[in-house]
Amino acid sequence: MSLPTFLSGALLGPALLLAPISHPSKIQAQFSLTSYTMLQTFLTASALSALLAYITNLRRPSTLAARKPAPCSFITAYDANILGGLLQGLGMALAGACPGTGLVKTAVGVPSGAWFVAGGLLGAVAWREFETRIKPRSNGAGQNSRTGPSKITVGEKLGLAPEVMLLLWEAICIGAVLWTAGGDFGGKGLGSAVLGGMGIGAAQATSVMLRGAMVGVSGGYGQAVEWVSGALGEGGSGIGLLGALQFDLGVLGGAWALGRFAPELVDAGIRAVYVNGSTAFLGGALQLFGARMAGGCTSGHGLSGMATFGVASFVTVASIFAGGVGWTALMM
């Protein structure tokens, strides 16, 4: 067990639990475009994460690299990111949770959280089996079969220096947060969103300091499947706990500790909307299948990947929002 990895997860867990994005109602309202609390939280955390990544890479170049396009592509370099993102958005709209908030809900005893995690593990199993069948046929279209696209960041594509890209992204994040507030700059909703984003940003900074890596949750689901497969002697990774799984166990442990020893800090909104077990299970399965396909989820691609300005991460997150908004519009 790596203590820095576990502690990094243990700090992200409470940050997610305290942020309004742990509330299903906030995710549903975001996808119905009736509230922008989720977006405001996300952009606050992203702005802080981008500044952190820039400073880290300035001191130690290429320490925090942008994510490359998902490898299982057929037509373009990014079709796996697009399809995987759409599936994640659909799953989020159904379950009102993402891989990280599914863990923290489980930790504090919200029944839909456990159903989500169970579905997520099934989705990771399904992707493991599916990948072995499609990978030999995927041609990595649009990318060199060994190295991938030569330019993988937005800044490289646009010919912008890292500091210019940082300033542009900070301006976009701040402007979008203020614009979506609709002039209610002193409102409780905006305040909770910004504070929640700052808490997640602080957890991100701790992760970089403790283990030299940014946060990401969906990989732990996949590694849990590999761990079980190895323990059963079916070709997995063996008995040793892998890094991403240790991180996710930290998320669970940190959220559980907050709920156990400071329950008054946990907002009742996390339980305010009932999500039945079958819906949460399906949402979890879709999200983790999509996350494994895209090479990351709302934390890996969203909080961390966009902070390093990876094109694949922007494509994935845009697809997540498109999938969630599109499904919600169809159901309204």
N, C-alpha and C positions, 0 to 999 in steps of 0.2 A: 504494500500500500504506500503510495506517494503522498506524504502529508501535505506538501504545497498544493498538489492537485486537488486533494480532498477539501482543504481549507478554501481554495478558490471557489469550488462549487458551493461550499457551506456559506459563503458570503453572498453568492448570487441568489441562492434560495430565498433568504429573507428579503432581498431587494425585489425579487419578482413578486413575492407574497404581499409586500407593502405597496407595490405599484398598482394603479387602477387597471392595468392590462390583465391582471389576474381575474377580473370580474367578467363573467360571460356576457353580461349586459353591455359592457363597453365595447367588446369585440363585435357583438351583433349590431350595436348602434353605429359603429364605424363602417361596417359593410353595408348598412342601409343608408349611410351618409347623413345620419341625423345627429351625430356627435363625432367630434374629432379628438377625443381624449386619447384614444389608442395611438393615433398618428402623432399627436403632440408628445406623448411619452417616448415613443420610438425615435422621433427626430431629436429630442433633447439628448437621449442616450447616444444617438449616432453622432451628433456634433461633438460631444465630449470624447467619444471613442476615436473619432477621426483626429482630433487634436492630440490625443494620447499616442495614436499610431505614428503621426508625423514626428512628434518629439522623440519617440523610441527609435524610429528608423534614422533620425538625424544623428542620434548618438551612436547607434549600432546599425549601420545600413543593412536593409533587407531582413531585419529580425522578424518583422511582421509583414509577410508577403500577401499579395492579393490572391484570392482563390481563382483557380483556372476553371475553364468550362468543364462541365460534367463529361466524363469520357464516353458514355454510352449514347453517342449522337449518330444520326443517320443522314440527315439532310444538311443541316447547318451545324456550326460549332456549338450552338446554344439550344438546340431543340429539346434536349433532355432537361435543361434548366427551365425552359418554358413549360413543358408538360409537367415536370415535377412541381414547379411553382403553382400551376393551376390546380393540381390535386391537393396541394397543401392549403390553398385558399378555400377550396370546397370543404376540406376537413375542418378548418378553423370555423367556417360559417356554421357547420353542423354542430360541432362540439363546444364552441365558445371557449376554446383553449388551444394552446400551442404545446410543443413537446416540453418546454420548460414549465409552463403554468400547469400542465397536466401533472407533473411531478409534485409541485408544491400543493396542489389541491389534494393529492393523495396523502401527502405528509400531514395535513391538518384534518383529514377524515372526511373530505367531501366525496361522496360515493361516485360521482361522475368522473372524478380524477382517476380512481383505480380502474374504472372501465376504459378510460382513455388510454392509460398506460398499457393495459392488457391488449387493447386493439393496436396500439403502437408497436408492441412486440410482435404481434402477428403480421403487421405490415412490414416490419423489418425481415421477418422470416420469408414472407412472400417475395420481397425484393431480392433476397439472397438466392432464392431458387430461380427467379426470373432472370437475374443478371447472368447467371451461368449459361442461360440459353440464348440471350440476345447479344452478349458481348462479342462472341466470335463473328457475328454478322454485322455489328456496328462498324461503320467505316471511318468514324471520326471526321465526317465531312467538314470542310472548312478549316481543318487544322492539320498540322504535321503529325503523323502517327506517333512520333516519339516526343516531340517537344510542345505540341499545341500551338496556338496562335502566337505570333511573335510579340504582339501588343495585347496585353490582357487587362490593362487598367484604362479607365475613362481618360485620365490625363494623357496617357500615351497615345490613345486614339485621336485626341483633340490637339495634341502637341503642346500641352500645358505643363509647366514646371510644377513639382509637387506643392510648393508653397502657394502657387496661384490656385491650384485645384482645391487646396485646403480652404483658402479664403472664400472661394466660390461656394463650396459646400456649406461652410459655416453660415454664409449669408442666406443661402437657400433654406437651411434648417430654421434659422431664426425668423426669417421672413414668413415661412409657412406656418410656424407655431403662432406668430402674432396674427397673421391673416385669418387662420381658422378660429382664433379666439373671438373674432367678430367684434372687437372693441371692448370686450369684457375682460380687461387685463387684470383686474383685481378679483375675478371670480374664483370660487372654490375649485371648480373643475380644472381650470388652467393651472392653478397652484398645485393641485395634487398630481397633475400630469407632469409638470416640470420637476417637482420634487421626486416623483417616481423615476423619471428619466435620469435625474442626477444620482439617485441611489444605484441604479443599474450601471451608470457610468463609473461610479466609485468601485463597484464590484469588478468591472472590466479592468480598471487600473490595478486593483489588487491582484487579479489574475496575471496580468503582464509582469508585475513586480515579483510575484512568488514563483511563477513557472515559465515566464517568457513567452506566453501564448495567450491569445484572446479567447473569449468564451465561445462555446458551442455545445449544444445539448443533444441533438439527434444522433450523433455518432455513438453515444453511450448505449442507445437502444440496440443499434447494430452490434456493438461489442458484447452486449448482454447475450444476444443470440449466439454469437461466436463462442462466448465463454461456456454457455450451456452445451453447445454442440461439442466443444472440446472435452468438457467434463464427461460427456456420454460416449466419447471415443468416436465421434462421427466427423472428424476432420476439421474441427474448429481450432481455436487458438490455444486450447489447453486450460489448465487450472488457474494460472496467474491472472489477477485482475488487470485489465488494460486501462490506459490512462483516461479515455473518454468515459468509461464506465465508472471509474473512481470519481471523476468529476460529477457525474450525475448522482452518485450515491451521496456526495457532499451536498448537492442541491437538496436532495430529500432530507438529509440530516439537519441542515441549517434551517430549513423551513419548519421541520418538526420541532426543533428546539425553540424557535420563536413562538410557535403555536402553543407549545407546552408551558413555557416559562413566562411568556408575556402575551397571553391570549387577547388582552384588551387592545393590543396594537393591530390585530388582524381585523380588517374591515368586514362587516357582515355582508358586503356586496359580493363577496366570493361565493356566498351561498344563496344570494337573493334570487337567482334565476335557476329553476330546476331544469336539468338536462337529463333525460332518461338514459339508462345504461346502454341500450342498443345504439342510440344515436351517438353517444360519446365513444363507444367502441368503434363504430364505423368511421367517425371522424378521426380517431387516433390511427386507425389502420391506413386510411387514405393519406394522412399527413406523413406518417413515417415511410410509407412506400414512396411518396413523392419526395420526401427529404433525402432518402437514400439515392433516389434517381438523380436529383439535382445536386447532390454533394453538399447539402446543408439545409438548415431550416431558418426560422425567423431570428434565431440567435447567431448561428454560424454565418449565414449569408447576410442577414439583416443587420444585427448589431456589430458584427466583426468584419464581414466581407465588404460591406458598403463603406466602412471606415477606412479601408485600404483601397477603395475606389475600383474594385474589381468589376469589370463589365459583366461577368457571369453573375455576380451578386446583385447588381442592379436589375438585370434581366429576371432573375429568380424572384426578387422581392416585388417587382412590378407585376409579375405573373401571379404571385400570391394574392395581391390586392385585386387584380382583375378576376381571379377565380372566386374570391369571397364576395366581391361586389356583384359579379355576374349571377352567382347562384342566389344571392339574397334578392336581387331584382326579379329573378324568375319566380321565386316563391311568394313575392308580395302580391 
